[in-house]
């Protein structure tokens, strides 16, 4: 089971929609469209940095922790790449020559991966908190409803680097309609160990905590789908 995470996750207007109802149990099969804000505001990033420093053994940031800005790279929207690195905790079973790894956070994507400090420094420069506020906020604001390609992007559906994403879930009477759902979701072709090809259904069970329109919190577990897959199940 995979979690859908974001700074805020809400049920979009018009959701849920009942697709069908299981005759035996009377439980509906429902389609939820969720609005997910993946971004991280500068205030929230600064708060995480302060909390990490307070939680470290010496009560201060560890080597490599902090804000960074890309040396030369700019997105198509003119914004510079800016990141926050927080060092992961050392396992008690780590070898003596263990190399620290860092979680990478971005204004428009939140947690987006892990890296080694030396690798990150190849294309990024350390940045003070005061210096990070401007570029962090610009990228955070510019990507709310637009991709990072900028005005030159001709794909109106492009979501690369976009903060606000729409995720689709099918919940409720999933098991009675499993074969129908399986037939209509997107598939991909993968190479087998014998050199042939096999069609694999892209179905994932996910869970999420989100807010309804009235502000109440709800928890959902269901099948995650792409926009196209959700349309075919209607």
C-alpha positions, 0 to 999 in steps of 0.5 A: 500500500502506497501513501499519497502525500502532500502539504494539503490533500482535498476532495475536489468539487463534484467528488465522489461520483458513484460509478456503480453499486454492488447488487449483493452488498449495496456498497457503491463503487466510487470515483474520487478526484483529489487535489494534491498540493505537493509544494512546501512553503518557505515558512514550512521549510524553515520550520523543518530546518529549525526542528531538525537542528533542535533534534540533532545531538549537538542542537545545531545543523549537521554538515551539509544541512540547509538550503541550496541553489543551482549553479547555472540551471534555470527552469523554463519559467525563469526560476532557479532550482532551489533545494533543502537538504536534511540529513537522514538518521544514521542506523545503529548497524551502519558501517564505519565508512558509511556515507551520509545521505540527505533527503531533498525537498523542493518548493514545488514537489516537497520530498522528492528523493535522496542524495549524497552531499558531494553529488549535490554540490556538483551542481548546487551552492549553499545558500543562507536562509535569508538568501533562500527566501526569494528564489524559494518563494518565486518557484513555489508561487510560479508552479501552483498551476503551471509546469516548470517549462514556462510559457513555451510549453504547448502541452496544456495538460503538462504537469512536470514540476507543477505543485497542484496535481489531481489524483484519481482513486476508485474506492468502495466495492472494489473487489466485486468490480475487480476484473472490470477495473483491471480491464480498463486501467492503463497497461504497460509492456515489460520485458520478461527474463526469457527475452519476451514481453508481457502486458502488466496492469498498472494498478496500485492500492493507495491510502490517503488522508484528505479533507472534504469540502466541509473541512472534515477529515476522511481517510480513503483506501482504493485503487490509484488511476491516471486521469485516462484510466479513471475516465475509462472506468466511468 
